[in-house]
Amino acid sequence: MSNNGLIPQDVYLSFFMFTTNLKPHDHEYRKRVLKHIKELTQMGYTGFEFPIAPSDNTDYSQEIQDYANLRRFLDDEGFRDVSITTNVGATPSCDPSSFDPGQREQALEYLKARVDITAALRGEVMMGPIIVPYGAFLKDGNTPIWSDQLQGELARRYANAQPTLQELGNYAEDRNVKLAIEPITHWETPCPNKLSQPKCSSPIRNFFRGNSCRSGYTPGFLRKMSRLGNKFYTKNPVSCHLSLLYPSPRQPICWCKS
C-alpha cells in the first residue's frame, strides 16, 4: 500500500478492527492474529497497531513476557520485518491526572509496563489517551462538568499529570519508544480533543503529537494529511489514526511517521 503513489508513509492497520484484547497468553488466539497479518501484509500493509488491553494486575512481568512471546511467535512465522505500534489508555484506577497521589503513582507503574510491552513487541511508538482515562467524563459530585468549568478542571489535571508524564517520557526514551498523545473527539472523551492540547507549564521530553480521526475519509483526504505531516511534523513524529475509505469501506488504519 505504501507503493501505490497515494500515500508516501507506511500504512499500519489497527487491530481495533478485530479486537481490543490480543490475548497474548493464548496460543490459539496468536494463530488468529497471525492469520490476519498474513492476509493484510499481502494487501500492502507494512505494520500494525496493537491495542494493549487494560490489566487488573499490579505485577506486570508475566504480561510483558506474554507480549514478548507473541512477538517471538510472529518472528518465527516469518514476520520479523513487520512493524508494530501500540495503543494504550489510562484507566480510572491508573489516572496520571488524578488528584490522588496514590493513583498517579499507580498510573506511572502501569504506563511504564505498557512502554515495556511496546519495547517487547519491538515497537517504536506508543500512542493513546494516556493523560485522562478514555471516556471518563468529569464530574463535580454527581454533576457533569462542562464548558469553561471543564477547561479549568482540565488545566488542573494537566498540571497533576505533568510530573508523571515527564518521568514516563524519560523511561520510554531509554527504551527507544516514542510516546504520542492521541486527541479524540469530544463526544468520546473529555480531553485532549485537539492537537493544541494539552498545555503544560514546560515541555515534556519524548512526547509527540498524535491525531485521531474516526470517520470515513477518502484517499484525497489522506493525501492532504500526508502533506500536513510532511510540513507540520518535520520535527515532531506523529501517529495518525484514521478510518479510510480505501481499499475497503471504513477500514481503520494507523499511519505512523517517525
N, C-alpha and C positions, 0 to 999 in steps of 0.2 A: 504493500500500500504506500510505503514511503517513496516508491519509484514511479508513481503514476503521474507525476508532473503537477499535481494539485497541491500536495502537502509536502513542504520541504523537511518538516520534522518527522522523526519516527512516531508511529502511532501505536499506543498501547490500549488494549481493550480492558475495560474494567470488569472484574469478576462479580461486581454488584449485579450484573445482568443475570447471574446464575444463583448467587448465594450471598449471605452476609457472614457465613461461617465456613471456612475451608476445612475444618475438622482435620488438622494436620496429623493427629494421632491415629486416624482411621485409614488403614492401608487401602481398603476398598474405595474410600472416597478420593484418595490420591489418584487412583486409576481414572476416576471421573474427571478430575482436574486435568490429568494428562490427556485424556481424550479431547477435551475442549482445546487444549493448547495445540495438539497435533493438527486439528482441523483449522484452527484460526491462524496458525503460522503459515499454512498453505494459502490462506487468503491474503497474506501480506502483513499481518500484524507482527511487530518486532519485539513486543513486550506486553506485560500485563500488570494491571493494578490489582493487588490482593487486599480485600478488606480483612482487617485483623479484628476478630470478634472480641468484645469485652470479656474479662475474666473476673470471677469472684475470688480467685486465689490470691494470696499475698506472697507466696513463693512462686516466682515465675520461671524458675530454672527448667522445669520439665516442659513448660510451654515453649520456651526458647529452643530447647532441644528438638521438640516435635517439628517446629518450622525448619530447623536445620536439616532434619531427616527428610522433610518434603523437598527441600532444595536438592539434597543429595539424590533423591529418587528421580527428580527431573533431569539432573545431570547424567545419571546412569542410563536414562532412556534416550539420551542424545540431544537434550535441550540445554546444554551448558551455556550456549550463547544467548538464550532468551533472557531479556532483562525484566526485572521486577521492580515495581514501586509498591508502597503500602498506603492504605488509607486507615487512619486511626482517629478515634474520637475520645475526648474527655467524657467522663461519666459523672452522674450525680454524687457518687461517693469518692471519686478521684477528680476533683474540680480545682484546677490551678487558680481560678478566680474567686474561690470561696473566701468568706470572712473568717473561717475556722482554720487556724494554722495546721491542725492535725490533718484536715482534708487536703490542704495544699501539699503537705509532706507526702501523703499517700499518692497524690496526683503525680508528684515528681518521680517516685519509685515506679509507678505504673507506666508513665510515659518513657522513662528510661528503659524499661523492659520492652516497650514497643520499638524503641530505637535498636535494641539488641536483636529483636526479631527481624527488623528490616535488614540489619547487618548480616544475620544468619542466612537470609534469603539473597544476600549479595545485592541488596537494593541500595540505590543512591539517593532516593527521595522518600521521605515520609510526609504525607500531607493529610489534612483533615481538619475538622473543627476541634482543635486541641486547646482552646482557651476557655470557652464556656461550653458546657455539655450540649450536644446537639439536641434540639427540641425542648430544652429546659427553659421554658418561658418564665421570666422572673416575676415574683410576687412580693407584695408587702403584706404579710399575713396571708389572708385568703384573697386579697385584691390584686389582680394583674397590674403590672407596671407598664405604662405606655408613654409614648411621645417624649416630651422634654424630661420627665421624671426618669424614663428609661435611659436616656442619654447620660444623665447624671449618675445613675446606678452603674452603667457600663464603664464610665470613666473610673469609678472607684474599683470596679472589678479588674479592669486592665492594670491598674496600679497594684492590686493584690497579686496578680499573676506575673508581673514583670520579673521579680527575683527568681521565681521557679522556672520561667521560660529562659532566663539568662543562663541558669545552671544547666538546663536541658540542652540549650544550644551548644554550650561548651562540650557537654558529654557527647552529643551527636557528632560534632566536628571531629572529635578524637577518633570516631568510628567511621569517618568518611560518609556520613549520612547528612543530607541537607533536609531542613525542616521547612515545609511550606504550609502557611496558614490558608485554609480554604474558606473564603467568604461564601455564604449560602443565602439564598433568598429569604426575605424577612418573614414569609409565611411558614417557613420550615423551622427556623431557629432565630433567636433574638439577635445574635451577633456572632462574629462580624458579618455584615452583608455586602460590604464594598471593599474594593482594593485599597481605598484610603484608610480603612480601619485595620487593626486597632491603632490608637495613638498612645505611645509610651513616652515617658519623660526622657529616655535616651535610647539609642539603637540597641537592638538585641542581636547578639552575634549568631551567625549561621542560620538566621530565619529569612525566608524568602516569601514573596507573594505567590499565592496560587489563585486560581479562578474556578468558579463552578457555574455552569450554565445548564439547566436541567430541562430545557425544552428541545424540540427537534430543530436542527439547523441544516442548511444546505451546504454543499461544497464551497459555494461563493462566500458564505459567511466564514467558513473555516479558513479560506484564503485571507480574508481580512484579519482574522485572529492571528494568522501566521505573520502577516506584515506587522501587526501591533507587537507581537512577541519580538520580532527582529528589531523593531525600533525602540520599544519602551523597556525591554528587559535585557538589553545587551550587558548590563552589569548586575542583573538580578535574575538568577534562574527561576523558572516558573513551571508549575504543573497546571495544566488547564484541563478541567474535567467537563466534557461536553456530551450532549446527546446529538448524534449526527444522522442525517437522512441519506447516508451513503456509506456502504453499498446496499444497506437494507434499512427499512423504516425504523427510526427511533433507536438506533443501535448505539448504546453508550460506549464511549471510549475514554481513555485518559491519555492525553497528549502531553508528553513531558519534554521540556527543553532544558538542558543543563550544560 
